[in-house]
Amino acid sequence: NKFNFELQIVGDGYLKNELEELINKYQLDKFVKLLGHKNNISELLNQSHCLLMPSLWEGLPIVILEAGASSLPVISTAVGSIPSLLNDENAYMSDLDDFKDNMILVMNKYEIARKRGEKLFDVVSAENSLGTIIKAHEKIYKNLKA
């Protein structure tokens, strides 16, 4: 009752039924929405206030790049390649035990979170723009010729 929020979960995975049961068990259906598979991720991100990535394992999820391109604050676990992009200046890095605390921190100090999202936008724009990726691929191909 302390916060007004809606958690939207995108995707379908093998834990979907278990998640539905937990939502029902704890009567969270007005706070947690399972959206299933979606193709309009940029639209969902633009309607959101924060991206949550509480993963146990990942590579570098494209959705984090998409969130960065939208200047969206991100709370994520430091798994896989995520720390190569996110840090405590442009996101909220968290272990699962402290994830809830970081969510509350973002809700209570949203302007600071937005500034981190803007820093993430700068990093994503500089390091992952189409021009930067093309130059990196051109460099690879030129080195193959040599």
VEXBA-39979 format. One record per residue: residue number from 1; residue in one letter; x, y, z of N, C-alpha, C in turn. Coordinates in Angstrom, 2 decimals. Example, Ala and Ser with C-alpha at 12.3 -4.5 7.8 and 13.67 -1.06 7.14 Angstrom:
<resi: 1, resn: A, nX: 13.19, nY: -5.69, nZ: 7.80, caX: 12.30, caY: -4.50, caZ: 7.80, cX: 13.20, cY: -3.30, cZ: 7.80> $
<resi: 2, resn: S, nX: 12.85, nY: -2.25, nZ: 7.08, caX: 13.67, caY: -1.06, caZ: 7.14, cX: 12.90, cY: 0.03, cZ: 7.87> $
//
This chain:
<resi: 1, resn: N, nX: 0.81, nY: -1.20, nZ: 0.00, caX: 0.00, caY: 0.00, caZ: 0.00, cX: 0.85, cY: 1.26, cZ: 0.00> $
<resi: 2, resn: K, nX: 2.16, nY: 1.11, nZ: 0.18, caX: 3.04, caY: 2.26, caZ: 0.28, cX: 3.35, cY: 2.88, cZ: -1.09> $
<resi: 3, resn: F, nX: 3.36, nY: 2.07, nZ: -2.16, caX: 3.73, caY: 2.54, caZ: -3.48, cX: 2.64, cY: 2.23, cZ: -4.48> $
<resi: 4, resn: N, nX: 2.50, nY: 3.10, nZ: -5.45, caX: 1.58, caY: 2.90, caZ: -6.55, cX: 2.42, cY: 2.50, cZ: -7.76> $
<resi: 5, resn: F, nX: 2.35, nY: 1.25, nZ: -8.18, caX: 3.16, caY: 0.79, caZ: -9.30, cX: 2.47, cY: -0.37, cZ: -10.00> $
<resi: 6, resn: E, nX: 2.95, nY: -0.64, nZ: -11.21, caX: 2.54, caY: -1.83, caZ: -11.95, cX: 3.79, cY: -2.44, cZ: -12.55> $
<resi: 7, resn: L, nX: 4.02, nY: -3.68, nZ: -12.25, caX: 5.15, caY: -4.42, caZ: -12.79, cX: 4.65, cY: -5.19, cZ: -14.00> $
<resi: 8, resn: Q, nX: 5.21, nY: -4.89, nZ: -15.17, caX: 4.83, caY: -5.58, caZ: -16.40, cX: 5.96, cY: -6.51, cZ: -16.78> $
<resi: 9, resn: I, nX: 5.63, nY: -7.79, nZ: -16.89, caX: 6.62, caY: -8.80, caZ: -17.23, cX: 6.37, cY: -9.25, cZ: -18.66> $
<resi: 10, resn: V, nX: 7.39, nY: -9.07, nZ: -19.51, caX: 7.29, caY: -9.42, caZ: -20.92, cX: 8.00, cY: -10.74, cZ: -21.15> $
<resi: 11, resn: G, nX: 7.39, nY: -11.60, nZ: -21.96, caX: 8.00, caY: -12.87, caZ: -22.33, cX: 7.23, cY: -14.05, cZ: -21.78> $
<resi: 12, resn: D, nX: 7.54, nY: -15.18, nZ: -22.36, caX: 6.97, caY: -16.45, caZ: -21.90, cX: 8.12, cY: -17.40, cZ: -21.64> $
<resi: 13, resn: G, nX: 8.17, nY: -17.94, nZ: -20.47, caX: 9.23, caY: -18.87, caZ: -20.13, cX: 8.68, cY: -20.06, cZ: -19.40> $
<resi: 14, resn: Y, nX: 9.57, nY: -20.97, nZ: -19.09, caX: 9.15, caY: -22.21, caZ: -18.45, cX: 8.63, cY: -22.01, cZ: -17.02> $
<resi: 15, resn: L, nX: 8.87, nY: -20.84, nZ: -16.43, caX: 8.38, caY: -20.56, caZ: -15.07, cX: 7.08, cY: -19.76, cZ: -15.05> $
<resi: 16, resn: K, nX: 6.47, nY: -19.58, nZ: -16.22, caX: 5.27, caY: -18.75, caZ: -16.30, cX: 4.15, cY: -19.27, cZ: -15.39> $
<resi: 17, resn: N, nX: 3.89, nY: -20.56, nZ: -15.40, caX: 2.81, caY: -21.11, caZ: -14.56, cX: 3.11, cY: -20.91, cZ: -13.08> $
<resi: 18, resn: E, nX: 4.36, nY: -21.11, nZ: -12.70, caX: 4.75, caY: -20.90, caZ: -11.30, cX: 4.57, cY: -19.43, cZ: -10.91> $
<resi: 19, resn: L, nX: 4.93, nY: -18.55, nZ: -11.81, caX: 4.78, caY: -17.12, caZ: -11.57, cX: 3.31, cY: -16.74, cZ: -11.43> $
<resi: 20, resn: E, nX: 2.46, nY: -17.27, nZ: -12.29, caX: 1.02, caY: -17.02, caZ: -12.19, cX: 0.47, cY: -17.48, cZ: -10.84> $
<resi: 21, resn: E, nX: 0.93, nY: -18.65, nZ: -10.38, caX: 0.49, caY: -19.17, caZ: -9.08, cX: 0.91, cY: -18.24, cZ: -7.94> $
<resi: 22, resn: L, nX: 2.14, nY: -17.73, nZ: -8.00, caX: 2.62, caY: -16.83, caZ: -6.94, cX: 1.85, cY: -15.51, cZ: -6.96> $
<resi: 23, resn: I, nX: 1.55, nY: -15.00, nZ: -8.15, caX: 0.77, caY: -13.77, caZ: -8.26, cX: -0.60, cY: -13.97, cZ: -7.63> $
<resi: 24, resn: N, nX: -1.22, nY: -15.10, nZ: -7.92, caX: -2.54, caY: -15.40, caZ: -7.34, cX: -2.44, cY: -15.63, cZ: -5.83> $
<resi: 25, resn: K, nX: -1.44, nY: -16.40, nZ: -5.41, caX: -1.29, caY: -16.72, caZ: -3.99, cX: -1.15, cY: -15.46, cZ: -3.14> $
<resi: 26, resn: Y, nX: -0.36, nY: -14.50, nZ: -3.62, caX: -0.11, caY: -13.28, caZ: -2.85, cX: -1.01, cY: -12.12, cZ: -3.27> $
<resi: 27, resn: Q, nX: -2.02, nY: -12.42, nZ: -4.09, caX: -3.02, caY: -11.44, caZ: -4.54, cX: -2.34, cY: -10.18, cZ: -5.11> $
<resi: 28, resn: L, nX: -1.44, nY: -10.40, nZ: -6.06, caX: -0.69, caY: -9.32, caZ: -6.67, cX: -1.18, cY: -8.98, cZ: -8.07> $
<resi: 29, resn: D, nX: -2.33, nY: -9.51, nZ: -8.45, caX: -2.80, caY: -9.34, caZ: -9.83, cX: -3.04, cY: -7.89, cZ: -10.22> $
<resi: 30, resn: K, nX: -3.28, nY: -6.99, nZ: -9.26, caX: -3.45, caY: -5.58, caZ: -9.63, cX: -2.11, cY: -4.86, cZ: -9.76> $
<resi: 31, resn: F, nX: -1.01, nY: -5.49, nZ: -9.30, caX: 0.32, caY: -4.90, caZ: -9.37, cX: 1.22, cY: -5.55, cZ: -10.42> $
<resi: 32, resn: V, nX: 1.01, nY: -6.84, nZ: -10.68, caX: 1.89, caY: -7.59, caZ: -11.58, cX: 1.09, cY: -8.09, cZ: -12.77> $
<resi: 33, resn: K, nX: 1.54, nY: -7.71, nZ: -13.98, caX: 0.86, caY: -8.11, caZ: -15.22, cX: 1.82, cY: -8.93, cZ: -16.06> $
<resi: 34, resn: L, nX: 1.38, nY: -10.10, nZ: -16.48, caX: 2.15, caY: -10.94, caZ: -17.38, cX: 1.68, cY: -10.62, cZ: -18.80> $
<resi: 35, resn: L, nX: 2.55, nY: -9.99, nZ: -19.59, caX: 2.16, caY: -9.54, caZ: -20.92, cX: 2.43, cY: -10.57, cZ: -22.01> $
<resi: 36, resn: G, nX: 3.20, nY: -11.61, nZ: -21.70, caX: 3.53, caY: -12.60, caZ: -22.72, cX: 4.52, cY: -12.04, cZ: -23.73> $
<resi: 37, resn: H, nX: 4.60, nY: -12.69, nZ: -24.88, caX: 5.52, caY: -12.26, caZ: -25.94, cX: 5.01, cY: -10.96, cZ: -26.55> $
<resi: 38, resn: K, nX: 5.90, nY: -10.00, nZ: -26.72, caX: 5.54, caY: -8.70, caZ: -27.30, cX: 6.55, cY: -8.30, cZ: -28.36> $
<resi: 39, resn: N, nX: 6.07, nY: -7.62, nZ: -29.38, caX: 6.94, caY: -7.08, caZ: -30.43, cX: 7.12, cY: -5.58, cZ: -30.30> $
<resi: 40, resn: N, nX: 6.34, nY: -4.93, nZ: -29.46, caX: 6.38, caY: -3.46, caZ: -29.33, cX: 7.17, cY: -3.03, cZ: -28.10> $
<resi: 41, resn: I, nX: 8.39, nY: -3.55, nZ: -27.97, caX: 9.20, caY: -3.29, caZ: -26.78, cX: 9.52, cY: -1.81, cZ: -26.63> $
<resi: 42, resn: S, nX: 9.86, nY: -1.13, nZ: -27.72, caX: 10.19, caY: 0.30, caZ: -27.60, cX: 8.99, cY: 1.08, cZ: -27.08> $
<resi: 43, resn: E, nX: 7.80, nY: 0.72, nZ: -27.51, caX: 6.59, caY: 1.39, caZ: -27.01, cX: 6.41, cY: 1.14, cZ: -25.51> $
<resi: 44, resn: L, nX: 6.61, nY: -0.10, nZ: -25.09, caX: 6.48, caY: -0.43, caZ: -23.66, cX: 7.54, cY: 0.31, cZ: -22.84> $
<resi: 45, resn: L, nX: 8.76, nY: 0.38, nZ: -23.34, caX: 9.82, caY: 1.08, caZ: -22.62, cX: 9.51, cY: 2.57, cZ: -22.50> $
<resi: 46, resn: N, nX: 8.98, nY: 3.15, nZ: -23.56, caX: 8.66, caY: 4.58, caZ: -23.51, cX: 7.51, cY: 4.89, cZ: -22.57> $
<resi: 47, resn: Q, nX: 6.72, nY: 3.90, nZ: -22.20, caX: 5.63, caY: 4.09, caZ: -21.24, cX: 6.06, cY: 3.75, cZ: -19.81> $
<resi: 48, resn: S, nX: 7.29, nY: 3.27, nZ: -19.67, caX: 7.77, caY: 2.77, caZ: -18.39, cX: 8.61, cY: 3.81, cZ: -17.66> $
<resi: 49, resn: H, nX: 8.82, nY: 3.55, nZ: -16.38, caX: 9.66, caY: 4.41, caZ: -15.55, cX: 10.99, cY: 3.77, cZ: -15.21> $
<resi: 50, resn: C, nX: 11.10, nY: 2.45, nZ: -15.39, caX: 12.32, caY: 1.75, caZ: -15.03, cX: 12.30, cY: 0.36, cZ: -15.67> $
<resi: 51, resn: L, nX: 13.49, nY: -0.13, nZ: -16.04, caX: 13.62, caY: -1.51, caZ: -16.51, cX: 14.25, cY: -2.33, cZ: -15.39> $
<resi: 52, resn: L, nX: 13.64, nY: -3.45, nZ: -15.08, caX: 14.16, caY: -4.37, caZ: -14.07, cX: 14.72, cY: -5.60, cZ: -14.77> $
<resi: 53, resn: M, nX: 15.96, nY: -5.97, nZ: -14.44, caX: 16.59, caY: -7.14, caZ: -15.03, cX: 17.18, cY: -7.99, cZ: -13.91> $
<resi: 54, resn: P, nX: 16.30, nY: -8.69, nZ: -13.15, caX: 16.78, caY: -9.50, caZ: -12.02, cX: 17.17, cY: -10.91, cZ: -12.47> $
<resi: 55, resn: S, nX: 18.21, nY: -11.02, nZ: -13.28, caX: 18.57, caY: -12.30, caZ: -13.89, cX: 19.63, cY: -13.04, cZ: -13.09> $
<resi: 56, resn: L, nX: 19.58, nY: -14.35, nZ: -13.22, caX: 20.63, caY: -15.19, caZ: -12.65, cX: 21.76, cY: -15.37, cZ: -13.66> $
<resi: 57, resn: W, nX: 21.43, nY: -15.33, nZ: -14.95, caX: 22.43, caY: -15.42, caZ: -16.02, cX: 21.90, cY: -14.70, cZ: -17.26> $
<resi: 58, resn: E, nX: 22.79, nY: -14.10, nZ: -17.99, caX: 22.47, caY: -13.36, caZ: -19.21, cX: 23.74, cY: -13.24, cZ: -20.03> $
<resi: 59, resn: G, nX: 23.58, nY: -12.89, nZ: -21.28, caX: 24.69, caY: -12.40, caZ: -22.08, cX: 24.69, cY: -10.90, cZ: -21.87> $
<resi: 60, resn: L, nX: 24.42, nY: -10.17, nZ: -22.94, caX: 24.15, caY: -8.74, caZ: -22.84, cX: 22.78, cY: -8.54, cZ: -23.47> $
<resi: 61, resn: P, nX: 21.73, nY: -8.45, nZ: -22.66, caX: 20.37, caY: -8.38, caZ: -23.20, cX: 20.14, cY: -7.13, cZ: -24.05> $
<resi: 62, resn: I, nX: 19.60, nY: -7.32, nZ: -25.23, caX: 19.28, caY: -6.22, caZ: -26.13, cX: 18.34, cY: -5.23, cZ: -25.43> $
<resi: 63, resn: V, nX: 17.46, nY: -5.72, nZ: -24.57, caX: 16.50, caY: -4.83, caZ: -23.92, cX: 17.20, cY: -3.79, cZ: -23.05> $
<resi: 64, resn: I, nX: 18.39, nY: -4.10, nZ: -22.54, caX: 19.13, caY: -3.10, caZ: -21.78, cX: 19.62, cY: -1.99, cZ: -22.71> $
<resi: 65, resn: L, nX: 20.07, nY: -2.36, nZ: -23.90, caX: 20.46, caY: -1.35, caZ: -24.89, cX: 19.25, cY: -0.52, cZ: -25.29> $
<resi: 66, resn: E, nX: 18.10, nY: -1.17, nZ: -25.47, caX: 16.87, caY: -0.46, caZ: -25.82, cX: 16.45, cY: 0.49, cZ: -24.70> $
<resi: 67, resn: A, nX: 16.57, nY: 0.04, nZ: -23.45, caX: 16.25, caY: 0.90, caZ: -22.31, cX: 17.20, cY: 2.10, cZ: -22.27> $
<resi: 68, resn: G, nX: 18.48, nY: 1.85, nZ: -22.53, caX: 19.45, caY: 2.93, caZ: -22.56, cX: 19.15, cY: 3.93, cZ: -23.66> $
<resi: 69, resn: A, nX: 18.72, nY: 3.44, nZ: -24.82, caX: 18.36, caY: 4.32, caZ: -25.93, cX: 17.14, cY: 5.16, cZ: -25.60> $
<resi: 70, resn: S, nX: 16.36, nY: 4.72, nZ: -24.60, caX: 15.17, caY: 5.45, caZ: -24.15, cX: 15.45, cY: 6.28, cZ: -22.89> $
<resi: 71, resn: S, nX: 16.70, nY: 6.34, nZ: -22.45, caX: 17.10, caY: 7.04, caZ: -21.22, cX: 16.36, cY: 6.53, cZ: -19.99> $
<resi: 72, resn: L, nX: 16.02, nY: 5.26, nZ: -20.00, caX: 15.26, caY: 4.67, caZ: -18.91, cX: 16.20, cY: 4.19, cZ: -17.80> $
<resi: 73, resn: P, nX: 15.90, nY: 4.49, nZ: -16.55, caX: 16.70, caY: 3.92, caZ: -15.47, cX: 16.62, cY: 2.39, cZ: -15.50> $
<resi: 74, resn: V, nX: 17.73, nY: 1.76, nZ: -15.14, caX: 17.82, caY: 0.30, caZ: -15.16, cX: 18.31, cY: -0.19, cZ: -13.80> $
<resi: 75, resn: I, nX: 17.63, nY: -1.22, nZ: -13.29, caX: 18.10, caY: -1.95, caZ: -12.12, cX: 18.40, cY: -3.35, cZ: -12.62> $
<resi: 76, resn: S, nX: 19.63, nY: -3.83, nZ: -12.41, caX: 20.02, caY: -5.13, caZ: -12.95, cX: 20.98, cY: -5.85, cZ: -12.02> $
<resi: 77, resn: T, nX: 20.94, nY: -7.16, nZ: -12.13, caX: 21.97, caY: -7.96, caZ: -11.48, cX: 23.22, cY: -7.90, cZ: -12.36> $
<resi: 78, resn: A, nX: 24.38, nY: -8.09, nZ: -11.76, caX: 25.66, caY: -8.00, caZ: -12.46, cX: 26.08, cY: -9.38, cZ: -12.94> $
<resi: 79, resn: V, nX: 25.39, nY: -9.89, nZ: -13.95, caX: 25.68, caY: -11.21, caZ: -14.48, cX: 26.06, cY: -11.11, cZ: -15.96> $
<resi: 80, resn: G, nX: 26.75, nY: -12.13, nZ: -16.44, caX: 27.12, caY: -12.18, caZ: -17.85, cX: 27.92, cY: -10.95, cZ: -18.25> $
<resi: 81, resn: S, nX: 27.55, nY: -10.39, nZ: -19.40, caX: 28.23, caY: -9.21, caZ: -19.94, cX: 27.60, cY: -7.90, cZ: -19.49> $
<resi: 82, resn: I, nX: 26.59, nY: -7.96, nZ: -18.66, caX: 25.90, caY: -6.74, caZ: -18.23, cX: 26.86, cY: -5.72, cZ: -17.60> $
<resi: 83, resn: P, nX: 27.81, nY: -6.14, nZ: -16.74, caX: 28.72, caY: -5.14, caZ: -16.16, cX: 29.64, cY: -4.46, cZ: -17.17> $
<resi: 84, resn: S, nX: 29.72, nY: -4.98, nZ: -18.39, caX: 30.53, caY: -4.30, caZ: -19.40, cX: 29.83, cY: -3.04, cZ: -19.90> $
<resi: 85, resn: L, nX: 28.55, nY: -2.91, nZ: -19.64, caX: 27.78, caY: -1.74, caZ: -20.05, cX: 27.28, cY: -0.93, cZ: -18.85> $
<resi: 86, resn: L, nX: 26.77, nY: -1.63, nZ: -17.85, caX: 26.16, caY: -0.96, caZ: -16.70, cX: 27.14, cY: -0.85, cZ: -15.55> $
<resi: 87, resn: N, nX: 27.01, nY: 0.25, nZ: -14.81, caX: 27.78, caY: 0.44, caZ: -13.58, cX: 26.95, cY: 1.31, cZ: -12.64> $
<resi: 88, resn: D, nX: 27.50, nY: 1.64, nZ: -11.50, caX: 26.74, caY: 2.40, caZ: -10.50, cX: 26.57, cY: 3.88, cZ: -10.86> $
<resi: 89, resn: E, nX: 27.15, nY: 4.32, nZ: -11.97, caX: 26.94, caY: 5.69, caZ: -12.42, cX: 25.79, cY: 5.80, cZ: -13.42> $
<resi: 90, resn: N, nX: 25.54, nY: 4.72, nZ: -14.19, caX: 24.51, caY: 4.79, caZ: -15.23, cX: 23.35, cY: 3.82, cZ: -15.01> $
<resi: 91, resn: A, nX: 23.37, nY: 3.12, nZ: -13.88, caX: 22.31, caY: 2.14, caZ: -13.58, cX: 22.39, cY: 1.81, cZ: -12.09> $
<resi: 92, resn: Y, nX: 21.57, nY: 0.88, nZ: -11.67, caX: 21.59, caY: 0.37, caZ: -10.31, cX: 21.96, cY: -1.10, cZ: -10.39> $
<resi: 93, resn: M, nX: 23.19, nY: -1.42, nZ: -10.01, caX: 23.64, caY: -2.80, caZ: -10.00, cX: 23.28, cY: -3.40, cZ: -8.64> $
<resi: 94, resn: S, nX: 22.72, nY: -4.58, nZ: -8.68, caX: 22.16, caY: -5.13, caZ: -7.45, cX: 22.25, cY: -6.64, cZ: -7.45> $
<resi: 95, resn: D, nX: 22.46, nY: -7.22, nZ: -6.28, caX: 22.24, caY: -8.66, caZ: -6.19, cX: 20.76, cY: -8.86, cZ: -5.88> $
<resi: 96, resn: L, nX: 20.30, nY: -10.08, nZ: -6.00, caX: 18.87, caY: -10.33, caZ: -5.84, cX: 18.36, cY: -9.99, cZ: -4.45> $
<resi: 97, resn: D, nX: 19.20, nY: -10.16, nZ: -3.43, caX: 18.77, caY: -9.87, caZ: -2.07, cX: 18.46, cY: -8.39, cZ: -1.85> $
<resi: 98, resn: D, nX: 19.14, nY: -7.51, nZ: -2.59, caX: 18.95, caY: -6.07, caZ: -2.44, cX: 18.11, cY: -5.45, cZ: -3.55> $
<resi: 99, resn: F, nX: 17.56, nY: -6.28, nZ: -4.42, caX: 16.83, caY: -5.76, caZ: -5.57, cX: 15.64, cY: -4.90, cZ: -5.16> $
<resi: 100, resn: K, nX: 14.89, nY: -5.39, nZ: -4.18, caX: 13.72, caY: -4.64, caZ: -3.69, cX: 14.14, cY: -3.27, cZ: -3.16> $
<resi: 101, resn: D, nX: 15.25, nY: -3.22, nZ: -2.43, caX: 15.72, caY: -1.96, caZ: -1.87, cX: 16.07, cY: -0.96, cZ: -2.98> $
<resi: 102, resn: N, nX: 16.67, nY: -1.46, nZ: -4.06, caX: 16.98, caY: -0.58, caZ: -5.18, cX: 15.72, cY: -0.11, cZ: -5.89> $
<resi: 103, resn: M, nX: 14.71, nY: -0.95, nZ: -5.96, caX: 13.43, caY: -0.53, caZ: -6.55, cX: 12.82, cY: 0.60, cZ: -5.72> $
<resi: 104, resn: I, nX: 12.86, nY: 0.46, nZ: -4.41, caX: 12.33, caY: 1.50, caZ: -3.52, cX: 13.15, cY: 2.78, cZ: -3.66> $
<resi: 105, resn: L, nX: 14.47, nY: 2.64, nZ: -3.76, caX: 15.33, caY: 3.80, caZ: -3.94, cX: 14.98, cY: 4.56, cZ: -5.22> $
<resi: 106, resn: V, nX: 14.77, nY: 3.85, nZ: -6.31, caX: 14.40, caY: 4.50, caZ: -7.56, cX: 13.05, cY: 5.20, cZ: -7.43> $
<resi: 107, resn: M, nX: 12.10, nY: 4.56, nZ: -6.78, caX: 10.78, caY: 5.19, caZ: -6.61, cX: 10.86, cY: 6.44, cZ: -5.74> $
<resi: 108, resn: N, nX: 11.69, nY: 6.40, nZ: -4.70, caX: 11.79, caY: 7.54, caZ: -3.78, cX: 12.66, cY: 8.68, cZ: -4.31> $
<resi: 109, resn: K, nX: 13.62, nY: 8.35, nZ: -5.17, caX: 14.55, caY: 9.36, caZ: -5.69, cX: 14.62, cY: 9.25, cZ: -7.20> $
<resi: 110, resn: Y, nX: 13.46, nY: 9.44, nZ: -7.83, caX: 13.35, caY: 9.18, caZ: -9.26, cX: 14.17, cY: 10.15, cZ: -10.10> $
<resi: 111, resn: E, nX: 14.33, nY: 11.37, nZ: -9.66, caX: 15.12, caY: 12.33, caZ: -10.45, cX: 16.57, cY: 11.87, cZ: -10.57> $
<resi: 112, resn: I, nX: 17.11, nY: 11.31, nZ: -9.50, caX: 18.48, caY: 10.77, caZ: -9.55, cX: 18.51, cY: 9.58, cZ: -10.50> $
<resi: 113, resn: A, nX: 17.50, nY: 8.75, nZ: -10.45, caX: 17.42, caY: 7.59, caZ: -11.34, cX: 17.36, cY: 8.04, cZ: -12.80> $
<resi: 114, resn: R, nX: 16.60, nY: 9.10, nZ: -13.08, caX: 16.52, caY: 9.62, caZ: -14.46, cX: 17.89, cY: 10.11, cZ: -14.94> $
<resi: 115, resn: K, nX: 18.67, nY: 10.71, nZ: -14.04, caX: 20.00, caY: 11.17, caZ: -14.42, cX: 20.90, cY: 9.99, cZ: -14.77> $
<resi: 116, resn: R, nX: 20.76, nY: 8.90, nZ: -14.03, caX: 21.52, caY: 7.70, caZ: -14.38, cX: 21.07, cY: 7.17, cZ: -15.74> $
<resi: 117, resn: G, nX: 19.76, nY: 7.21, nZ: -16.00, caX: 19.24, caY: 6.79, caZ: -17.30, cX: 19.80, cY: 7.65, cZ: -18.43> $
<resi: 118, resn: E, nX: 19.97, nY: 8.93, nZ: -18.19, caX: 20.56, caY: 9.83, caZ: -19.19, cX: 22.02, cY: 9.49, cZ: -19.43> $
<resi: 119, resn: K, nX: 22.74, nY: 9.13, nZ: -18.37, caX: 24.14, caY: 8.71, caZ: -18.53, cX: 24.21, cY: 7.41, cZ: -19.33> $
<resi: 120, resn: L, nX: 23.28, nY: 6.51, nZ: -19.09, caX: 23.24, caY: 5.26, caZ: -19.86, cX: 22.96, cY: 5.56, cZ: -21.33> $
<resi: 121, resn: F, nX: 22.07, nY: 6.51, nZ: -21.59, caX: 21.80, caY: 6.92, caZ: -22.97, cX: 23.09, cY: 7.38, cZ: -23.65> $
<resi: 122, resn: D, nX: 23.89, nY: 8.19, nZ: -22.95, caX: 25.15, caY: 8.68, caZ: -23.51, cX: 26.08, cY: 7.51, cZ: -23.86> $
<resi: 123, resn: V, nX: 26.18, nY: 6.53, nZ: -22.97, caX: 27.05, caY: 5.37, caZ: -23.21, cX: 26.54, cY: 4.55, cZ: -24.39> $
<resi: 124, resn: V, nX: 25.24, nY: 4.26, nZ: -24.39, caX: 24.66, caY: 3.46, caZ: -25.47, cX: 24.81, cY: 4.19, cZ: -26.80> $
<resi: 125, resn: S, nX: 24.57, nY: 5.49, nZ: -26.81, caX: 24.69, caY: 6.27, caZ: -28.05, cX: 26.13, cY: 6.26, cZ: -28.57> $
<resi: 126, resn: A, nX: 27.08, nY: 6.41, nZ: -27.67, caX: 28.49, caY: 6.48, caZ: -28.09, cX: 29.05, cY: 5.13, cZ: -28.51> $
<resi: 127, resn: E, nX: 28.70, nY: 4.09, nZ: -27.78, caX: 29.34, caY: 2.79, caZ: -27.99, cX: 28.52, cY: 1.82, cZ: -28.84> $
<resi: 128, resn: N, nX: 27.24, nY: 2.07, nZ: -29.01, caX: 26.40, caY: 1.09, caZ: -29.70, cX: 25.55, cY: 1.70, cZ: -30.80> $
<resi: 129, resn: S, nX: 25.92, nY: 2.89, nZ: -31.26, caX: 25.18, caY: 3.49, caZ: -32.36, cX: 25.46, cY: 2.70, cZ: -33.64> $
<resi: 130, resn: L, nX: 24.62, nY: 2.87, nZ: -34.62, caX: 24.79, caY: 2.17, caZ: -35.89, cX: 26.15, cY: 2.52, cZ: -36.51> $
<resi: 131, resn: G, nX: 26.52, nY: 3.79, nZ: -36.47, caX: 27.80, caY: 4.22, caZ: -37.03, cX: 28.98, cY: 3.55, cZ: -36.34> $
<resi: 132, resn: T, nX: 28.93, nY: 3.47, nZ: -35.01, caX: 30.01, caY: 2.85, caZ: -34.24, cX: 30.11, cY: 1.36, cZ: -34.56> $
<resi: 133, resn: I, nX: 28.97, nY: 0.69, nZ: -34.67, caX: 28.96, caY: -0.75, caZ: -34.97, cX: 29.49, cY: -0.99, cZ: -36.38> $
<resi: 134, resn: I, nX: 29.10, nY: -0.16, nZ: -37.34, caX: 29.59, caY: -0.32, caZ: -38.71, cX: 31.10, cY: -0.16, cZ: -38.76> $
<resi: 135, resn: K, nX: 31.63, nY: 0.86, nZ: -38.07, caX: 33.08, caY: 1.08, caZ: -38.04, cX: 33.80, cY: -0.12, cZ: -37.42> $
<resi: 136, resn: A, nX: 33.24, nY: -0.67, nZ: -36.36, caX: 33.86, caY: -1.84, caZ: -35.72, cX: 33.88, cY: -3.03, cZ: -36.67> $
<resi: 137, resn: H, nX: 32.78, nY: -3.25, nZ: -37.40, caX: 32.73, caY: -4.36, caZ: -38.35, cX: 33.69, cY: -4.12, cZ: -39.53> $
<resi: 138, resn: E, nX: 33.75, nY: -2.89, nZ: -40.00, caX: 34.69, caY: -2.57, caZ: -41.08, cX: 36.12, cY: -2.87, cZ: -40.65> $
<resi: 139, resn: K, nX: 36.45, nY: -2.52, nZ: -39.42, caX: 37.80, caY: -2.77, caZ: -38.90, cX: 38.10, cY: -4.28, cZ: -38.88> $
<resi: 140, resn: I, nX: 37.11, nY: -5.06, nZ: -38.46, caX: 37.28, caY: -6.52, caZ: -38.44, cX: 37.55, cY: -7.04, cZ: -39.85> $
<resi: 141, resn: Y, nX: 36.75, nY: -6.60, nZ: -40.83, caX: 36.89, caY: -7.08, caZ: -42.20, cX: 38.22, cY: -6.63, cZ: -42.81> $
<resi: 142, resn: K, nX: 38.66, nY: -5.41, nZ: -42.52, caX: 39.94, caY: -4.94, caZ: -43.03, cX: 41.08, cY: -5.76, cZ: -42.47> $
<resi: 143, resn: N, nX: 40.99, nY: -6.14, nZ: -41.19, caX: 42.03, caY: -6.97, caZ: -40.57, cX: 42.04, cY: -8.38, cZ: -41.14> $
<resi: 144, resn: L, nX: 40.90, nY: -8.86, nZ: -41.62, caX: 40.85, caY: -10.18, caZ: -42.23, cX: 41.59, cY: -10.19, cZ: -43.57> $
<resi: 145, resn: K, nX: 41.53, nY: -9.08, nZ: -44.30, caX: 42.21, caY: -8.98, caZ: -45.58, cX: 43.73, cY: -8.95, cZ: -45.42> $
<resi: 146, resn: A, nX: 44.18, nY: -8.40, nZ: -44.32, caX: 45.63, caY: -8.21, caZ: -44.14, cX: 46.37, cY: -9.47, cZ: -43.87> $
//
